[in-house]
Structure formats: structure tokens, C-alpha cells
Amino acid sequence: MSPLRPLHKIIRMRFEHLAIIGVGMIGGSFAASVRRSGLATRITGWDGGRGLEKALLSGAIEAVENSFEAGLVCDADLIYLAAPIGAIVDFLNNYGSLIKPGAIVTDAGSTKQDICEAARNGLPAGVAFVGGHPMAGSQNSGLDFANPDIFHGAPYALIAADDAAAQDEAFKTVVEIVNAIGARPFVLTAEQHDRAVARVSHVPQLVSTALSAAIMKTRGRDQMLSLAGPGLSDMTRLAESNWSIWEDICRSNSEEIAEALSDVVRELEITRLRVDSGDFRALGEAFKSAGDLAAKIRQSKSNGGF
């Protein structure tokens, strides 16, 4: 898995019509970033009727995309799917046939195998699909948290089944879009993506949730929490995340998440045994190894990637 750098010969793209399906934090951020980069003449949005008034009032979109609800072919030449995973799959299954030939469809879903399969089955011939996942955002959700800078320097996974797919013109175009909004595109398969994000994204969320749940069940919790410092705040920040988003993630990547959680549980049990038995030399070595990895991650983030 390696970053894809900007093409040596930059083609100045401009899409006549960008339609965003799901105008929340990621969809709204993409709209703002694309507008700032001058990549689209017109931006419309649709999310089944929820939140569209706010998107219009805020200027995130210029008009509601009514074509899908009306059963008409959408004339957008770029469609960005930024809804939860289940909603993206439903959209591809139910409305994929209403996307015009020649359009490019890409998405921001947090897992890829189910979405890529739905795209293969739901999109008509002549419509190109490039699966994507920006590794950006926070525990917050909704248009109020949209930010055009959210993608700056962030890894952005792009899905290609093989080397030939990564040379496709539509794929290269999406690479240019990702570079234009300031993110760092990486190419990998859907299977590689789902395995990787289970460990670097999904398990951190669930560990934060489990830690918070354990504290909730602790006797004298309120008095104990009065002593909490920034460490606990850092460790439990992700526990504020919205379950309506994470339910789809857990359902669509359950096998990889369960395997990754088993690895963490195994390490926790080893740690418990070391503390209980007084094997502090081994525990200290684990601290050193873990600290080295944490420093590497922090340094990578400050330098723009590994």
C-alpha cells in the first residue's frame, strides 16, 4: 500500500455538476473543499430529505438533487456518496440505474467490500465506480462540523481490484480529485482496506467504548471521575461517536473487527498476568515497544505520512 502522488501532467478538471448523496460532516466538507478548489461548476445534494434545508441555507449545496426521488436520470457527471454504509448500499441498489453513462461515482464509506459489490451489481454500463474512504473526521457528525480543511494531509484510501484497475482513467481522475482537496491517496483492494481499518480505526473506537462502559459500571464512579485527568479524556473521546454510523461499520466488517479485538484482548490478558505476577521487566519492555510505535505514529502524522 503506497501513496499516489499527483500526476506529472496535471489536467485541470472541472465537473459541470457534482451531486453529493449525504450532506453531513464528510459530504459537506467535500462540497466545501471542491468548491474552494474550483473542481465543480454546480453542486447539488440529496439525503432522502433529511437536513437539506440546513445544507441549502449554509451554502453547502446550491440546490436539492430531485432527480432520484422523481425517478429521472441524474445529469451529474460526478456523484459523491457520503452517507452511512447501509444507506450507500441501498442507494446503489435502488437508484444506481438513474445515473447517466459517463458519470463517475465514488464514495466515502468506512468499509468497502459490501459497497463495491453493490456498485458492481447496481450501476449501469458506462458508469465508473471508484471506492474511496477518507481517513478524516472525528467523533462528531453532521453538517455543523463540516470543514473544507478536514482532508488536508489525511490518508485517503482508493480501491482498485488490481494494477490494471488502478490505471483506469476514472481511477486516475479520482486520484487527481483527492490530491486537489489536499488528501494523500493510497491504493489497495477492498479486502486489504477492510482488514487494515479494522485495526487502525474500528478497534480504537470499540476499545474506547469498552473502557467507558467498564468505568460506568464501577462502584463510586462519580467520585472517581472527579480525579480524572486528560489521559482518560483522550482514551474515551471516541466513545462519543454516533452508534447509527458505527452499527453499519460493525455489521459490514464484523469478521475483521472480531479478529482484531481478539488480538487486543490477548494483549490485555498478557498485561493483566504480568501485573498480577509482578513480571515488571516484561511489562516495561512492552511499554518501550508500545511507546516506540506511538512515537512513530505521531511523527508520521506531523510529517504527512509514513
PyMOL commands that set and color helices and strands:
alter all, ss='L'
color gray80, all
select helices_A, chain A and resi 25-37+52-58+67-70+85-98+113-122+143-145+163-166+169-180+190-216+221-225+230-240+243-252+254-277+280-303
alter helices_A, ss='H'
color red, helices_A
select strands_A, chain A and resi 2-3+15-21+40-46+63-64+78-81+104-107+128-130+132-134+155-159+184-188
alter strands_A, ss='S'
color yellow, strands_A
deselect
rebuild
show_as cartoon
